[in-house]
Amino acid sequence: MPLTYTGGPTVADITACDLMTRLYIYAADSMKGREAGTPDAIRATVYIESEVRRLGLKPAGDNGSYFQNLPVTSRVLGAGSSITTGSTTFKPSQDFSITGLGADRKVTGDVIFAGSLADTANALSADQVRGKVVIVSGGGGRGFGGRGGFGALNALSGAAAILSVVPVIAPARAAFTLNDTVQTEGRAAYAAANPNAGRGGRGGRGGGGGQQPLAGQVTPAVASALLGKSIESAVRGDAGGSATIDVRVETVAAPTRNVVAIIPGTDPKLRGQYVVIGAHSDHVGMSAARPVVEHDSLKAYNMVARVEGADTRNASPPTPEQWARINAIKDSLRKVYPARFDSISNGADDDGSGSVSILEIAEAFAKGPAKPKRSLIFIWQMGEEKGLWGSQYFTNHPTVPRDSIVADLNLDMVGRGEATDITGRSKEDVELKGAANYLQLVGSRRLSTELGDIAEDVSKKEPMPFKFDYAMDANGHPQNIYCRSDHANYARYGIPVIFFTTGGHADYHQVTDEPEYIQYQHMARVDKLVYDIATRVANLDHRVKVDGPKPDSPFAGCQQ
């Protein structure tokens, strides 16, 4: 597909052209990856709000608006932070930055130069760096990348601080927190976010005991001052003077919001019940810790050697044959257009595809002939990538009575699923692949067999019926996908759910997840299926029957 595209006005029907028009806006570079808690995500919600207002949907957010504000704060490096050596003091954001901000912290230690972490053969010993301020060359921040980098970091675990030398200090990445409390039996309880953030996320690494070294970046001028000699002339083991790093953390409000809108039902007796159609509106944004990459080289590499993108596990280095394929793909792309460097995770499929899909479905209901008896809630939930924030907050603090919600239909990554996509792995670790009629369903029968049966029956009546893949929904699946998208927060309250997805692919959580790789015809058929299922559920003469086991508590841990 083209690198850029401007479409015409959208229409009442669900069409591939409409979806393409919307997604090239929503996943454009100008949105900068829509990270929750940032102005970029706010900009994305402005677009969504303008569209639902244009379509005439009823506001269902706070105080008569379309927005439900989330109580999110961020921790940032305060202006009072400093690095001092001798009589020289350096300033935050200009001379240095610190990552992984927690509480205020102050460390002092002698300075030592460790060279490159990629050179593990000559690395300094744990005794040499213990309690010291260690300067490392190369590396871009949190990851201290390079082969052997993590092994070298283990040797530095006893250091007071690890400072990576970078040409320019990039804006520091904030650490965001959702501060959500709910009332349970008259007591306030903290509702902890799901630690396994995002569809396909794997959660954080387990940490060792003890306090970890401070980690950050400094400019070459700061590194030279700390060492007492130019960084260019420094050799591994060179010692400088003493340095003190004083980190002052500030907590500030980080505006973050869901967009919520309603199409009222037509039946006076049933319009007080709701079918939710939702998606998450955020992605993972930009970060100084992610290097700028050459787009087509990464695209070619992942297509061959990292076929599940960021979800690839235990991949071996490419074989000579694979390198030949990688280079052939890259070279063929280079004949079409020149090299392009990229640092933005656009999130076209994850979850730009779901976000524009529910806009398209909302327009079909607003302008089309189907006028369901029950009301429809359309919700764009912010912060799924942070730990299902938006759906957690909405289900804890719903803007309609919680027991009036009869079902949740969740769309997350519905823009791919072609035959060349590795869409996931079965519980037995067998690769799953897409097809022209491919769609994964997750959770469709866990709380309501009737809801799962409705999905199957509606699909059979579509012009091109889907072959549903339930492999990722298997009990005990190691990826635990049932718990890793927004539907999980509805299910914890006993609300029947269906999670629709075309699965993973080589562009998952990569800068290559862009609109030109989306399968728009396939996505339009998924959206029409969801439209038809929503119509069926909203017109039933009874609530969808719940016959599966409900969670013992909405605050219990989720396990597939």
C-alpha positions in Angstrom: 0.0 0.0 0.0 1.2 3.6 -0.4 3.3 5.3 2.3 0.8 8.2 2.5 -2.8 8.4 1.6 -5.6 10.9 1.8 -9.1 9.5 1.3 -12.5 11.1 0.7 -15.5 11.5 3.0 -16.6 8.3 4.8 -19.9 6.6 4.1 -22.6 4.7 5.9 -21.4 1.3 4.7 -18.4 -0.5 6.3 -15.8 -0.2 3.6 -12.1 -0.9 3.1 -11.7 2.6 1.7 -13.2 4.2 4.8 -10.9 2.2 7.0 -7.9 3.1 5.0 -8.8 6.8 5.1 -9.2 6.7 8.9 -6.1 4.6 9.7 -3.7 6.7 7.6 -4.8 9.6 9.9 -4.9 7.7 13.2 -1.5 5.8 12.8 0.3 8.7 11.1 3.8 9.7 12.2 2.2 12.9 13.5 0.5 10.9 16.3 4.0 9.7 17.5 2.7 6.4 18.6 -0.1 7.5 20.9 1.6 6.6 24.2 -0.9 6.9 27.1 -0.2 9.8 29.4 1.4 11.9 26.7 0.0 14.8 24.5 0.3 12.5 21.5 -2.4 10.2 23.0 -4.6 13.3 23.8 -4.2 14.3 20.2 -5.5 10.9 19.1 -8.6 11.2 21.4 -9.3 14.6 19.9 -9.6 12.9 16.5 -11.9 10.2 17.8 -14.1 12.7 19.7 -14.5 14.9 16.6 -15.7 11.9 14.6 -18.3 10.6 17.2 -19.5 14.2 17.6 -19.9 14.5 13.8 -21.8 11.2 13.7 -24.2 12.4 16.3 -23.5 9.8 19.0 -24.5 10.7 22.6 -21.7 11.6 25.0 -21.2 9.1 27.8 -18.1 10.4 29.6 -17.7 12.8 32.5 -20.0 15.7 33.0 -21.9 15.4 29.7 -18.7 15.1 27.6 -17.3 12.3 25.5 -14.2 11.9 27.7 -13.8 9.8 30.8 -10.7 11.1 32.6 -8.3 8.7 34.2 -6.3 9.6 37.4 -2.9 9.1 35.9 0.3 10.7 37.2 3.9 10.5 35.9 7.2 10.6 37.7 9.7 12.9 36.0 13.3 13.9 36.7 13.0 17.1 38.8 14.8 20.3 38.1 16.6 20.0 41.4 18.4 16.8 40.3 22.1 17.1 39.7 25.4 15.4 39.0 28.3 17.0 40.9 32.1 16.4 40.7 34.4 18.7 42.5 33.0 22.2 42.1 31.2 21.4 38.9 27.4 20.7 38.8 25.5 19.4 35.8 21.8 19.9 35.0 19.1 17.4 34.3 17.7 17.0 30.7 20.5 19.2 29.4 23.6 17.3 30.6 22.1 14.0 31.8 19.0 12.0 32.3 18.0 9.1 34.6 15.8 6.2 33.6 13.6 4.0 35.7 12.5 6.7 38.1 11.2 5.6 41.4 11.8 7.6 44.7 14.3 10.3 45.3 17.8 8.8 45.6 21.4 10.1 46.1 24.5 8.1 45.5 28.2 8.9 45.7 31.1 6.9 44.3 34.4 7.1 42.5 34.2 7.2 38.7 35.6 4.4 36.5 35.4 3.9 32.8 34.1 0.4 31.7 34.4 0.9 27.9 31.8 -0.9 25.7 29.4 -3.4 27.2 29.6 -5.3 23.9 33.2 -6.2 24.6 32.6 -8.9 27.2 36.1 -10.5 26.8 37.8 -7.6 28.6 34.9 -6.5 31.0 35.7 -5.1 34.4 35.2 -7.4 37.3 32.4 -7.0 39.9 35.1 -6.1 42.5 36.4 -3.3 40.2 33.0 -1.6 39.9 31.4 -2.2 43.3 30.0 1.0 44.7 31.4 3.1 41.8 29.9 5.4 39.2 30.5 3.5 36.0 30.7 5.2 32.6 30.1 3.0 29.5 30.6 4.0 25.9 28.0 3.4 23.3 24.6 2.1 24.1 21.4 4.2 24.0 20.0 4.1 27.5 18.0 1.5 29.4 18.8 -1.5 27.3 22.6 -1.0 27.0 22.2 -3.2 24.0 24.6 -5.3 22.0 25.4 -9.0 22.2 26.6 -9.9 25.7 25.2 -6.6 27.0 23.0 -8.2 29.6 25.8 -10.4 30.8 28.1 -7.4 31.2 25.3 -5.6 33.1 25.2 -8.5 35.6 28.9 -7.8 36.4 28.0 -4.2 37.0 25.1 -5.0 39.3 27.0 -3.8 42.4 27.8 -0.4 40.9 26.3 2.7 42.5 25.4 4.0 39.0 25.8 3.1 35.3 26.0 6.1 33.0 25.9 5.6 29.2 27.5 8.2 27.0 25.2 9.5 24.3 25.7 12.4 21.8 22.6 14.3 22.9 20.3 13.9 25.9 16.9 12.9 24.6 13.7 13.8 26.5 13.4 11.6 29.5 10.8 8.8 29.4 8.2 9.4 32.1 7.1 6.6 34.5 3.2 6.6 34.5 0.9 5.3 37.2 -2.9 4.8 37.2 -4.2 5.8 40.7 -7.4 3.9 40.8 -9.4 3.1 43.9 -12.8 1.5 44.2 -15.2 1.0 47.0 -15.6 -2.7 48.1 -18.0 -3.3 51.0 -17.6 0.3 52.2 -13.8 0.2 52.1 -11.5 1.8 49.6 -9.4 -0.7 47.6 -6.6 -0.2 45.2 -7.3 -1.7 41.8 -3.9 -2.8 40.6 -3.3 -2.8 36.8 -2.6 -6.0 35.0 1.2 -6.3 35.1 1.1 -8.2 31.7 0.4 -5.1 29.7 -0.9 -5.4 26.1 -2.1 -8.1 23.8 0.7 -10.7 23.8 2.7 -9.0 26.5 4.8 -11.2 28.7 5.1 -9.1 31.8 8.3 -7.9 33.4 11.5 -9.8 34.2 12.0 -10.9 37.7 14.5 -8.8 39.6 17.2 -9.9 42.0 17.4 -8.7 45.6 18.9 -5.5 46.7 18.9 -2.0 45.2 19.8 -1.8 41.5 22.3 0.8 40.2 21.0 4.1 39.1 20.9 4.0 35.3 21.1 7.0 33.0 22.8 8.9 30.1 25.4 11.7 30.1 26.8 13.8 27.3 30.5 13.3 26.2 31.3 16.6 28.0 29.9 15.3 31.3 31.7 12.0 30.9 35.0 13.8 30.3 34.6 16.0 33.3 33.8 13.0 35.5 36.8 11.1 34.3 39.2 14.1 34.2 40.2 13.3 30.6 38.4 13.3 27.3 36.1 10.4 26.7 37.8 9.8 23.4 41.1 9.1 25.0 39.8 7.0 27.9 40.6 3.3 28.1 38.9 0.6 30.1 39.8 0.9 33.8 40.6 4.6 33.8 39.6 6.2 37.1 38.2 9.7 37.7 37.4 11.6 40.8 34.4 11.2 43.1 30.9 12.1 41.8 27.5 12.5 43.5 24.3 11.9 41.6 21.3 13.5 43.4 17.9 12.4 41.8 14.8 14.3 42.7 11.6 12.8 41.4 8.6 15.0 40.8 5.1 13.5 40.5 2.8 15.5 38.1 -0.6 14.9 36.6 -0.6 13.2 33.2 -3.9 13.9 31.3 -5.2 10.5 30.1 -8.7 9.7 28.9 -11.1 7.2 27.4 -13.6 8.3 24.8 -17.1 7.0 25.4 -20.2 7.4 23.3 -23.7 5.8 23.0 -26.2 5.1 20.3 -29.5 4.7 22.3 -31.6 1.7 21.7 -35.1 1.9 20.1 -37.0 -0.3 22.6 -38.2 1.6 25.7 -37.9 -1.6 27.8 -34.4 -2.6 26.6 -32.6 0.7 25.8 -31.4 0.7 29.4 -29.2 -2.4 28.6 -26.0 -2.0 26.7 -23.7 -3.9 24.3 -20.2 -2.5 24.5 -18.0 -2.4 21.4 -14.5 -1.4 22.3 -10.8 -1.1 21.4 -7.8 0.4 22.9 -6.7 3.8 21.5 -3.1 3.9 22.6 0.2 2.3 21.5 3.8 2.3 22.8 4.9 5.7 21.5 8.5 6.8 21.1 11.5 6.4 23.4 15.1 7.4 23.6 15.8 3.8 24.6 14.6 2.6 21.2 17.2 3.2 18.5 16.5 4.8 15.2 16.4 2.0 12.7 16.4 1.7 8.9 12.8 0.7 8.3 13.1 -1.7 5.4 16.1 -3.5 6.8 14.2 -4.2 10.0 11.1 -5.2 8.0 13.1 -7.7 6.0 14.9 -9.1 9.1 11.7 -9.6 11.0 9.8 -11.2 8.1 12.5 -13.9 8.0 14.1 -14.2 11.4 11.7 -12.6 13.9 8.3 -13.7 12.6 6.3 -12.7 15.7 8.0 -9.3 16.1 8.5 -8.4 19.8 6.7 -11.6 20.8 9.4 -13.8 19.2 10.9 -16.1 21.8 14.3 -17.9 21.7 15.0 -17.1 18.1 18.3 -18.4 16.8 20.6 -16.1 14.8 19.7 -16.1 11.0 21.3 -18.9 8.9 23.3 -18.0 5.8 20.2 -18.9 3.8 18.0 -16.6 5.9 20.5 -13.8 5.5 20.3 -14.2 1.7 16.5 -13.9 1.9 16.7 -10.9 4.2 19.1 -9.1 1.9 17.1 -10.0 -1.2 13.9 -8.5 0.4 15.8 -5.4 1.5 17.4 -4.9 -1.9 14.1 -5.2 -3.7 12.5 -2.6 -1.5 15.5 -0.3 -2.0 14.8 -0.3 -5.8 11.4 1.2 -5.1 12.4 4.0 -2.7 15.5 5.1 -0.8 16.4 4.1 2.7 14.1 5.6 5.4 15.0 5.9 9.0 12.3 5.4 11.6 11.8 5.8 15.4 8.0 5.9 15.7 6.0 2.9 16.7 2.9 3.8 14.8 0.6 1.0 16.0 -1.4 0.7 12.8 -2.6 -2.8 13.7 -2.1 -2.6 17.5 -4.6 -1.1 17.9 -5.2 1.5 15.3 -7.1 -1.2 13.4 -9.5 -1.7 16.3 -9.8 2.0 17.0 -10.8 2.9 13.4 -12.9 -0.2 13.2 -15.3 0.8 15.9 -15.5 4.3 14.4 -16.5 2.6 11.2 -19.0 0.3 13.0 -20.4 3.4 14.9 -21.0 5.2 11.6 -22.7 2.2 10.1 -25.2 2.1 13.0 -25.6 5.9 13.1 -26.3 6.2 9.4 -27.5 2.8 8.4 -30.9 1.0 8.6 -30.1 -1.2 11.7 -31.5 0.4 14.8 -31.0 -2.2 17.6 -33.4 -2.4 20.6 -30.6 -2.2 23.2 -28.2 0.7 23.4 -24.7 0.4 22.1 -21.7 1.8 23.9 -18.6 2.6 21.8 -15.5 3.0 23.9 -11.9 3.8 23.0 -9.9 2.7 26.1 -6.6 4.4 26.8 -3.6 2.7 28.4 -4.1 -0.9 27.4 -0.4 -1.1 26.7 0.3 0.2 30.3 -1.7 -2.6 31.9 -5.4 -2.4 30.6 -5.9 1.0 32.3 -8.8 2.4 30.4 -11.0 -0.8 30.6 -10.0 -1.2 34.3 -11.1 2.3 35.1 -14.3 2.2 33.1 -15.4 -1.1 34.5 -14.5 0.0 38.1 -16.2 3.4 37.5 -18.7 2.8 34.7 -20.7 5.7 33.3 -23.8 3.5 33.0 -24.9 0.9 35.6 -22.5 -2.0 35.4 -25.2 -4.6 35.6 -26.8 -3.1 32.6 -23.9 -4.2 30.3 -24.9 -7.4 28.7 -21.8 -8.1 26.6 -18.4 -6.7 25.6 -17.1 -7.1 22.0 -13.4 -6.2 22.0 -11.3 -5.5 18.8 -7.6 -5.6 19.2 -5.3 -6.1 16.2 -7.8 -6.9 13.5 -5.9 -5.6 10.5 -3.7 -8.5 9.5 -4.1 -12.3 9.4 -2.7 -13.0 5.9 -1.3 -16.4 5.0 2.3 -15.1 5.5 1.6 -13.9 9.0 2.6 -16.1 12.0 -0.5 -15.2 14.1 0.7 -17.0 17.3 1.5 -20.4 18.6 -0.8 -23.1 19.9 -0.4 -24.5 23.4 1.7 -27.2 21.9 4.0 -24.5 20.4 2.9 -25.1 16.8 2.9 -22.0 14.6 -0.5 -20.6 13.6 -0.9 -18.9 10.3 -3.4 -16.6 8.7 -5.7 -17.1 5.7 -8.3 -15.2 3.7 -11.0 -16.3 6.1 -8.9 -16.2 9.3 -10.0 -14.8 12.7 -9.1 -15.6 16.2 -11.8 -15.6 18.9 -10.8 -15.6 22.5 -13.1 -15.9 25.5 -16.3 -16.3 23.4 -17.6 -19.3 25.4 -15.9 -18.8 28.8 -18.8 -17.0 30.4 -21.6 -17.6 27.9 -21.9 -20.5 25.5 -24.8 -18.7 23.9 -22.6 -15.7 23.0 -20.1 -18.1 21.4 -22.8 -19.9 19.5 -24.2 -16.5 18.2 -20.8 -15.7 16.8 -20.5 -19.0 15.0 -24.1 -18.7 13.6 -23.7 -15.1 12.4 -20.4 -16.0 10.7 -22.0 -18.8 8.7 -24.4 -16.2 7.2 -21.7 -13.8 6.1 -20.8 -13.6 2.4 -17.4 -15.1 3.2 -17.7 -17.0 6.5 -14.7 -17.0 8.8 -12.9 -20.0 10.1 -12.4 -19.2 13.7 -9.1 -20.1 15.3 -9.6 -20.9 19.0 -6.0 -22.1 19.6 -5.0 -19.1 21.6 -8.0 -19.5 23.9 -6.9 -22.9 25.2 -6.9 -23.3 29.0 -3.4 -23.0 30.4 -2.0 -21.4 27.2 1.4 -20.0 28.3 0.7 -16.6 26.6 -2.4 -16.1 28.7 -4.0 -14.0 25.9 -7.4 -14.1 27.5 -6.1 -11.9 30.3 -4.2 -9.5 28.1 -6.6 -7.3 26.3 -9.4 -5.0 27.5 -12.2 -7.6 27.5 -10.6 -9.2 30.6 -11.7 -6.3 32.7 -15.3 -6.8 31.7 -15.1 -10.6 32.2 -13.8 -10.1 35.8 -17.2 -8.6 36.6 -19.1 -11.6 35.0 -19.9 -9.7 31.7 -19.7 -12.1 28.7 -17.0 -11.1 26.2 -15.6 -11.9 22.8 -12.1 -10.8 21.9 -11.7 -10.5 18.1 -8.2 -10.5 16.7 -6.3 -11.5 13.5 -3.4 -12.3 15.7 0.3 -11.5 15.8 2.8 -10.9 13.0 6.4 -9.8 12.4 5.5 -6.1 12.9 4.1 -6.6 16.4 5.4 -3.7 18.6 7.9 -2.7 15.9 8.3 0.6 14.1 7.2 -1.3 11.0 3.5 -1.6 12.2 2.3 1.0 9.7 -0.8 1.5 7.6 0.7 0.4 4.4 0.8 -3.2 5.6 -2.8 -3.5 6.7 -5.2 -5.9 5.0 -8.2 -3.5 4.6 -10.6 -5.8 2.8 -10.1 -8.5 5.5 -10.5 -5.9 8.2 -13.8 -4.6 6.7 -15.2 -8.2 6.8 -14.2 -8.5 10.4 -15.9 -5.3 11.2 -19.1 -6.3 9.3 -19.1 -9.6 11.4 -18.8 -7.6 14.6 -21.6 -5.2 13.4 -23.9 -8.2 12.7 -23.1 -9.9 16.0 -23.7 -6.7 17.9 -27.0 -6.4 16.1 -28.1 -9.9 17.0 -27.1 -9.5 20.7 -28.8 -6.1 21.0 -32.0 -7.4 19.5 -32.4 -10.6 21.6 -35.6 -10.9 23.6 -33.5 -11.9 26.6 -30.0 -11.0 28.0 -27.2 -13.2 26.8 -27.3 -16.2 29.2 -24.3 -16.4 31.5 -23.7 -20.1 32.2 -19.9 -20.2 32.8 -18.2 -19.7 36.1 -17.8 -16.1 37.2 -14.6 -14.9 38.9 -14.8 -15.1 42.7 -13.8 -11.4 42.9 -13.2 -8.7 40.3 -9.9 -8.1 42.0 -8.6 -11.7 41.9 -5.8 -12.5 39.5 -6.8 -13.5 35.9 -5.7 -16.9 34.7 -6.6 -18.4 31.4 
